């Protein structure tokens, strides 16, 4: 069964995923924990890795069940057909989400527009284009799979 990409209303990704799981569908909504700061406090919150998107492993006869969850807008379309993520891509995301350390990672003189090749991990030999370079974040575009990835750069002592 293919993994379909489902569009949701903003801030409904996690809620919609839980409702779809309760219906009996296989759903994947990768989340990250971020430290948010308000004027009076700091708090760790879980946010979806892909805002307004989640993945559902469905066969064609169950595709309409996703609309039973409030907040689901529909399927992401690519060339007039519902977008499908490969099992290898979902496994790569899961592997990346479970791996909380990057070994041998070094950032030097990166600029927007530079092309880089991933040398290790699930994205080995994939080419990416740097979209933005910030003090703590690096945004990469993977043109061959159509993804934009934001990586947080943490100080390593």
RAQUI-V229739 format. One record per run of one state. SS is the DSSP state (H for helix, E for strand, - for the rest). FROM is the first residue (numbers start at 1). TO is the last residue. If there is no record, write none. Layout:
ss->[SS/SS]
from->[FROM/FROM]
to->[TO/TO]
//
This chain:
ss->[-/E/-/H/-/E/-/E/-/E/-/E/-/H/-/E/-/E/-/E/-/E/-/H/-/E/-/E/-/E/-/E/-]
from->[1/2/9/13/24/26/29/31/38/42/49/53/59/60/69/72/76/77/79/81/83/84/86/87/99/115/118/127/134/137/143/147/153]
to->[1/8/12/23/25/28/30/37/41/48/52/58/59/68/71/75/76/78/80/82/83/85/86/98/114/117/126/133/136/142/146/152/157]
//
